[in-house]
Amino acid sequence: MTIFAVKFNTDKQLMNHPIENCIGNTPLIKLKNIDQGKSTLYAKLELMNPSGSMKDRVALNILKNGLKSGKIKVGDTIIESSSGNMGIALSHLCAHYGLNSVIVTDPNSNPLNRAIMQNYGAKVVEVKEKCAQHGWHGARIDKVKSLMSDNPNMYWTNQYENPLNPNAHISTMNEILEGIEGELDYMFVSASSCGTLMGCLKAIKSSGSKTQLVVIDAEGSILFSDQPGNKVIPGHGSGNRSKLLGISTPDVKLLAKDEDCIDGCYRLLKEQGIMAGGSSGGSYYAATKFIAEQNHPVTCAMIICDRGERYLDTIYNSDWVKDKT
Ligand SMILES: Cc1ncc(COP(=O)(O)O)c(C=O)c1O
């Protein structure tokens, strides 16, 4: 594994800076033995952000912007619907900025994620029943709205509609374009709120690069397909079409089944020594398959969205895997 671009931890001055300065500028590495050494697949290690995922960039962008504009003041309460990384990233930065956090989850959320949020100081509220029309996602959004109507001083970060979500990922894509050697042919991105996808798309378009954007959606998600279904791997995919999806769409759309994500996770661990979450496994599975199908060498990049330790009870537990797949 060759490390290509690590900026922050070589700069001694940053030792005196707050934790927020450690968000972004994550390492970009070249993965080993891709396409028998003919093609190149870079991996952006977003799992190395302080709270463990690429959502640190989004939480930072939204909170910093709100604090700067005065929409958010120290002591205010931030609320969001999330069962995973966004809730963790927000509760982490709320602790840092002196804000309170309320994270609305549902019964499917991982107890470890909740414990992490609670340790950062968040109040975790669980909805008990699905919304008839929009499932658990709808129930969580309804709960956020009802809590806000009781408390007008709450600020909803609203990752599913907030343009500061995709804007936070312009830097992710620019760091990749600046870090690679030569031209990038394909960029692989997984999607849920579509913040990463739309931010990367915007950065590619404004850089003038010919990079094609490949989205990896979960099988059962309705972001890019009309066939809703059950999926167990959290993080990527959605039962609701994100309002952030614009008119410009990805160049290539691929689907990853739960089994593909699990397979990709185990291969990432064995072949690259990286323990990551299910969406990263899905991206590795889809990217390596796609590369093998090309009839010429290609240069590609993917994102390692979050840390695998959060999935020790699920993806990395063979009993759970047997039961769920
Ligand atoms: C692990 C993981 N992968 C992928 C995604 C999708 O990212 P986005 O919401 O930017 O579409 C998420 C979103 O929460 C996630 O937690």
PDBQT file of the ligand as one rigid body, heavy atoms in Angstrom, charges set to zero:
ROOT
HETATM    1  C1  LIG A 401     -20.902   4.414   5.616  1.00  0.00    +0.000 C 
HETATM    2  C2  LIG A 401     -21.616   5.307   4.637  1.00  0.00    +0.000 A 
HETATM    3  N1  LIG A 401     -21.397   5.139   3.331  1.00  0.00    +0.000 NA
HETATM    4  C3  LIG A 401     -22.016   5.904   2.410  1.00  0.00    +0.000 A 
HETATM    5  C4  LIG A 401     -22.931   6.878   2.770  1.00  0.00    +0.000 A 
HETATM    6  C5  LIG A 401     -23.585   7.723   1.722  1.00  0.00    +0.000 C 
HETATM    7  O1  LIG A 401     -23.116   9.036   1.747  1.00  0.00    +0.000 OA
HETATM    8  P1  LIG A 401     -24.045  10.269   1.381  1.00  0.00    +0.000 P 
HETATM    9  O2  LIG A 401     -25.024  10.460   2.483  1.00  0.00    +0.000 OA
HETATM   10  O3  LIG A 401     -23.115  11.398   1.207  1.00  0.00    +0.000 OA
HETATM   11  O4  LIG A 401     -24.751   9.916   0.088  1.00  0.00    +0.000 OA
HETATM   12  C6  LIG A 401     -23.187   7.078   4.137  1.00  0.00    +0.000 A 
HETATM   13  C7  LIG A 401     -24.142   8.079   4.601  1.00  0.00    +0.000 C 
HETATM   14  O5  LIG A 401     -24.460   8.190   5.736  1.00  0.00    +0.000 OA
HETATM   15  C8  LIG A 401     -22.513   6.283   5.094  1.00  0.00    +0.000 A 
HETATM   16  O6  LIG A 401     -22.725   6.427   6.415  1.00  0.00    +0.000 OA
ENDROOT
TORSDOF 0
